[in-house]
């Protein structure tokens, strides 16, 4: 089963030894806001890229056409 975005971010947060508050501060948001987004698993692309940057990760968001296999 595929991990949710929230699960991936939490895993990377833990691997980087960060608390939720530390991750939020480095991503220029509040702990409460980030916790709410975790609860809803609701992140926009800009937020995902900012969190990836804080976590030292590149982010790829790819759409793959099911009929042709084209990656966009």
C-alpha positions in Angstrom: 0.0 0.0 0.0 1.3 3.4 -0.9 2.2 5.9 1.8 0.2 9.1 2.1 1.9 12.5 1.7 1.6 13.0 5.4 3.2 9.6 6.2 6.1 10.4 3.9 6.7 13.9 5.5 6.5 12.4 9.0 9.0 9.7 8.1 11.4 12.2 6.7 10.9 14.5 9.7 11.8 11.7 12.0 14.8 10.6 9.9 16.0 14.2 10.1 15.6 14.3 13.9 13.1 17.1 13.8 10.1 17.8 16.0 6.8 18.9 14.4 7.5 22.4 15.8 11.0 22.5 14.4 9.8 21.4 10.9 7.0 24.0 11.0 9.4 26.8 12.0 11.9 25.9 9.3 9.0 25.8 6.7 7.7 29.2 7.9 4.4 28.0 9.3 3.1 27.1 12.7 3.1 23.8 14.4 -0.7 24.0 14.7 -1.1 24.7 10.9 1.2 21.8 10.0 -0.5 19.5 12.4 -3.9 20.4 10.9 -2.6 19.7 7.4 -1.3 16.3 8.6 -4.7 15.5 10.0 -6.4 16.3 6.7 -3.5 15.1 4.5 -4.0 18.3 2.6 -0.9 20.0 1.2 -0.6 22.2 -1.9 2.4 21.8 -4.2 4.1 24.9 -2.9 3.9 23.5 0.7 5.2 20.1 -0.3 8.2 21.7 -2.1 8.9 23.9 0.9 8.8 20.9 3.2 11.0 18.9 0.8 13.5 21.7 0.8 13.6 21.8 4.7 14.0 18.0 4.7 16.8 18.1 2.1 14.8 16.3 -0.5 14.0 17.0 -4.2 10.3 16.7 -5.0 8.8 15.1 -8.1 5.2 15.5 -9.0 4.5 13.5 -12.2 1.3 12.9 -14.1 1.4 9.7 -16.2 -1.1 9.2 -19.0 -2.6 5.8 -18.4 -3.2 5.2 -22.1 0.1 6.3 -23.5 2.5 6.2 -20.5 3.5 9.8 -21.3 5.0 11.5 -18.2 4.1 15.2 -17.7 
